[in-house]
């Protein structure tokens, strides 16, 4: 395989080792993750994707797709990295409450397009995360408590299958593959676009309130009260921050999908905790949802770890977090605890713990990983022992996310739809070598 060979069948840019720009093009969003790929292809359109799959199938190679690579695992050695950024079509059918997006579209673009219509998609906390990749992993949204996983709102996928054929997948046309793509990852097909339902959002109340760490106990207790029996329209996250050069802080992030007056009344307990450093609660325009959590919008050397929690422990409010940058607890439950319609399934655990540190050098990375492990060990009795597929780290596998019955079903889907291993997800459901006699 050479870059020259691929250029004969691909209209978009093809880069191989030694080509100018190759090392930059193969970088993941998370700069701690190396991607030792054989080549990078920037597809021009969906037909380019199909041509690449046919080429990879003939050559006995694997293809891994990324728009930006937020959840990259680094398990891509020898694969072709497909960049989908040029597949940037976006169409909103407001009267039908439907959006159709290409594989290169991010959530910020979607929210900007649908917000003026009084609608929202089930976006996560960052506006720069890719819609398709996020949805294939399930997609945990601000409004997941009301509407479930983002994947549950998908109506159809446009895909390229392992033979390089383009087709449309829906519950009616191919229920098995449709189920697997809704939260089971990118191991079964390459998605070039998807169609999903939008939801009413005539008004949203929300924002972030920050206090000094000294108020952590009171803020955590309020978080417990707010999330105990909260209506599904209310989502609250508890945060602790240890930013370099800044004093330790604690915060609540929140959204309420409904009348702002009702939302403000639900969280009026916030006003009883004095000493707030900042408080930007108010009406939030849908296109501005990505600003609430103020997550980085540029690539960084990030070291995340997530764990599902069976309950809260007040020790999480005071446990030392240095050298971590943030520790966040998200309230789940509501519709997320129900079965849903895809491989993501139900999340019976009511809370999600996310710990993030920076790993610009090996010593710092080891310290961050050690602190994360210490926190997990310290609160082992409330750890569920699994985590959402979309939040797996490079060291973890699909078995850390799915139940045995779901994983078995996903593996059978992989064997039947991609027996030669043409597709390689960030976290494959089935590790397998490509045999010489599989190559055509």
N, C-alpha and C positions, 0 to 999 in steps of 0.2 A: 504494500500500500504506500502510495506517495501522495503528497499534496497535489502534484500535477495530475494524477489520475482522477482525483475528486473534482478538480477544476473543470474537467471535461463534462461532468454531469450536473454541477452545481452552479447556479447563477450568482449566488451571494459570495461573500469573501471566504476564502479557505486559507488557513494558516497552519503551518507545520513547524516542528522544531527547527530553529535556525532562521526562520522567517522574521523579518522586522515586525514587532508588535505581538508576536506569539506569546511571550511570557506575560504580557499585560492582559491579553485576551483570555488567557486560561485562569486568571485569578478568580477566586470565590469572593463573595461579599465579606465573609469572615476571613480576615487575612491570616489567621492562624492555621487555616486549612490549605494544604498544598494539593494541587490537582495535576498529577503527572499524566496528562492525556496525550494521545498520539497526534491529535489534530484538533483545531477549533474551526467550526463552520458557522457562519452567520447567515442563516437562511434568508432568502429574499422573500419567500412566500410559502404557502402550504405545499405547492407542488415541489418546491426545493426540498422541503422536509421529506416528502415521499421519495424523491430521487436519492436523497442521502440514505434513507432506510434500505432501499433496494441495493444501493452500492454496498452498504455495511453487511447486508444479508449475503450477498455474493462473496464478499471478502472474509467472512467469518469474524467480523468485528462487532463490537457493542457500541451503542449510541446512548449518551446520557444528556438529557435536555435541561437547560437552565436559561432563565432570562437574566437574573442577577446572581443567583447562587446563595440566597440567604440561608438555606438549610443544607448546604453542601457538606458531605461527609468525607470527601477525599478518596472514596472508594471508586476511583475512575481510571486506574492505571491501564494504559493501552487502549482506552476507549476514545471515541470521537465525541468531543464536547459540542453540542448543538446549542447555539445562542439563538433565542427566539425574539429578540428585541424588535426586529423589523416587522413582526406580525402584530401590528399595533392598531388594527381596526377596532372601533368602538361605536356601537349603535344602541341608542336608547329608544325603546318603544314605550313611551310613558303611559299611553292609554291602556296598554296591555300589562304594564308593570313588569317589563322584561328588559334585560340588557344582554347584548351579544358582544363578546370581547375576544380579541385575538390573544395569542399566547404571550405577547410582549407587553400587555397592558398592566399598569399597576393600579393599586386601589385609590390612590390620590386622584388619578384621572377619572376613574369611575364615579367617585363621590362628587367631584366637580361637575360632572355631566348630569347626574341624577338628582342632586340636591335641589336645584331650582324647580324641579317638578314635585317637590314635597315627598320624595322617595329616598330610600337608602338601600345599599347592598349590605351584606353581612361582613363588613371589613374588620380587620384587626386593628391593632394599636398603631401601626406604622403606615404612612401613606405611600411609601416607596416599595412595599412588598408586592410581588407579582401575583395577580389574581389567580392564574391557572395553577401555579405551583402551590400556593396557599390552599386552594380548594381541593386539589388532589390529596393533600395531607389532612383534610377535614375542615380546617379553618375555624379558629376560635375567635368569635367576634364580640364587640361591645354588646351586641344584641342577641348573643347566643342563648342567654337565659330565656328570651322571649321566643326565638325562632329556631333554636337548635344549631347544629353545625352549618357552616356555609355550604358545605357539600350537599346538605339536604335540600337546598334551594335550587340546585342545578336541574334544568329541564332537558338538556341535551349536550353532548360532547361531539365536536368534529375531530376525528382522529386519523392517524395513519397507523395501520396495523403492521404486524411483523413481516408481512409480505410486501409492504410498500404501497398498499392500496388505501385510498382515502374513503372514509365512510362516516356516517352520522350515527351516533349511538344514543339511544333513549331507553326508557323503561319498557317501551313497547317493542322496539326493534331488537334489542339485545340485553335482556334484563340481567344476565349474569355479569357481563362486562360493565354495564352501567352501575351495578352495585359495587364492583371492585374499584372503579375509578372514583367513586364518591367516598374518599377517605383512605383508600388502600395504597395510594402512592402511584408513581409513574412507571411501574414495572410491567405493564400489560399493553401499552400503546403510547404513541406520542400524540398529545392533545394539541391541536393547532388553534382551536377556539372553543368557547363554551357559551351556552345560553343559560341564564339563571333568572329566577324570580326576584323582583324588587319588592320592598316592603314599605308601607306608609310611614312617613316621618314628617308630619306637618310641623312638629316642633320637638326639639331636643334640649333638655337642660343638663348641664354638667360642668366639669372643670376639675381643677386640682387645688387642694389646700395643703400648705406646707407648714410644719412646725419644727422647732428644735427637737433633737432627740430626747430631751428631758420630758417631753410630753408623750413619749411613745406608749407608756402604759395606758394613759387615758384614751389615746387615739385607737389603740388596739381594742380596748373594751368597747368603744363606740362602734368600731368595725364589726365586732361580734354581734352587737345589738342590731345594727343595721341589716346585717345579712341573715339574721335569725327570722325567718318568715317574710323576707322582703318580697314585694311583688315582682313578677318576672320582668317588668319594664325597667327595674332598677338594677344597675350593676355597680358594685363598689370594689375597688382594689386597695389594699394596704401596701405601702411602700416604705422601705428604709434605704437611705442613700448615704454613701461614703465617698463622695466625689473628691478627687485629689485637690488639696488646697482649700477645701471648704469644711466647715464644721458638720458633724453628723446630723442628719435631718430625718424626719418622718413625714409621710404624706398620705392623703387619701385621694384617689382618682375616682371619678364617678360619671355615669350617664343615666339619664332617665328619659325613656322614650314616651313622651306624653306632655301634658300640660305643665309648663315650667313652675306654675304655682304649686301644683301637687308635688312635683319633684323637690322643690325647695322645702316644703313642709315635711316630707319624708326624712330629709337629712338635716333638720333644724338643730339636732343635737350637736352638730359641728360648731355652732355658735357658742356652745357652753364650754368649749376648750379654748382658753385664752392663749395669747402669745403667738398667734399665727404669723409666720414670716410673709406669706402671700396667700391670696384667696381670689381666684379668678372665676368662681362659680357664676353661671348665668346661662342665657340662651346660647346654644352652640349651633352654628350653621353646619349642615351635614358635610360640606367640603372641608370644614375645619376640625372634624373629629380626630384626624391624625395628629393634631397638635396637642391634645390633652396630655398624653403620656410623654411628650417631648423626647421621643427616641431619636437616636442618631440617624441621619439620612445619608451619611457617607460611609463607605466601607471602613471597617475597624478590626483590630485584633481582639476579638471578643471570645470569651470563654463562658458559655451558658450551661446551666444544668437545671432541669425541671423535675419535679416530683409531684404526684397527686397525693393529697392529704385526706385522711378519713375524718379528721376533725381539727379544731384549732388547739393550740397550746400557747398560753400567754408568754412562755419563755421565748417565743419567736420575736417578741417585741424588744427584748433586752439582750439576747444572745449576741456576743461580739461578731461583727461581720467583716472586719478588716482582714485581708486586703480586697474584699469584694467591693464593687461599685454600687450594686443594688441588690436588694432582696425584696421580692414582691409576692404577695399572696392575693390571688384572684378568686373571687366568689364565682362558683359555677352553678350547679343545680338547675332547677327549672326545666326547660325543654332539653337541656343537655343531658339530663339524667334519664331521658326517655329513649327508647330503642332507635329512633330515626329510621332512615331508609337506605343507608349505605354502610360500607365497611367500618366506618368510625364507631358505629354502635352507640351504646349508652355510656355515660360517665357517671357512675353512682357516687363517686367521690365528690364531696361538696366544695373542695378548695384545690387550687393549684399553686404550688410554690415554684417560683422562678428565681434563680440566683445567677448573677452575671458579674464577671470580673474581666479585667483586661490582661492579655497575655503577650505583651510586646517582646518579651525575651523569655528564655527557658526557665530561669529562676523564678520570675514572676508567675509564669504559668503554673509551675509546680506548687507555689504557695497558694494560688487561687484554687486549684483542684483539691489541694489538701484541706483548705477551709471548707469548701463545699462538701467534701466527704465527712468532715467532722460535724457539720451541721446535720447532715442526714443521719449520722450515727447517734448524735445527741437526741434527735427526735424520732428515732426509729419506730417507736410504738405507734406513731400517727402516719407513717409513710405507707402508701398502698403498695409500693413495690413495682409500679408500672407508671407509664407516662404517655401523653398523647404522641402519636406517630410524628406529627409535624414538629415536635419539640425534641426529638431524639438528638443526642450528641454524636460526634464521629465514633466514639467508643461503644455506642449502644447499637442494638439491632432491632429489627421488626418484632422479634419475640419479646422485647421489653414493652411493646405497645399494645399488641393484640392478644386476646384470649386464645387459647389453643384451638377451639372450634373455628374461630374467624381466621386465624393464621393458616389452618389446614385448608380452608376454602380458598384463601388467597393463593396459596401454593399450587393448588390444583388448577386455578385459573391461569396462573403463570405457565404451568406445564402445557396446558391446552392451547393457549393463545400465543405463546412465545417459546416454543420448545428449543429453539436454537440460541436463546439468550441474546437476541438483538438489542433488547432494551435493558438498561441498568439504572434502576432508581437510586436515589441517595442512600436509601436503606432497603436493599433488596429483600423481598419476602422469601426468596429461595436462592441460596448460593449454588452455582453450578458452573462447571467448566464446559466450554464448547468443544465437542469432540471433533476430530478431523473429518469423520464421516458425516457430521452434521453440516459441513460447509458445502455450499453449492456455487 
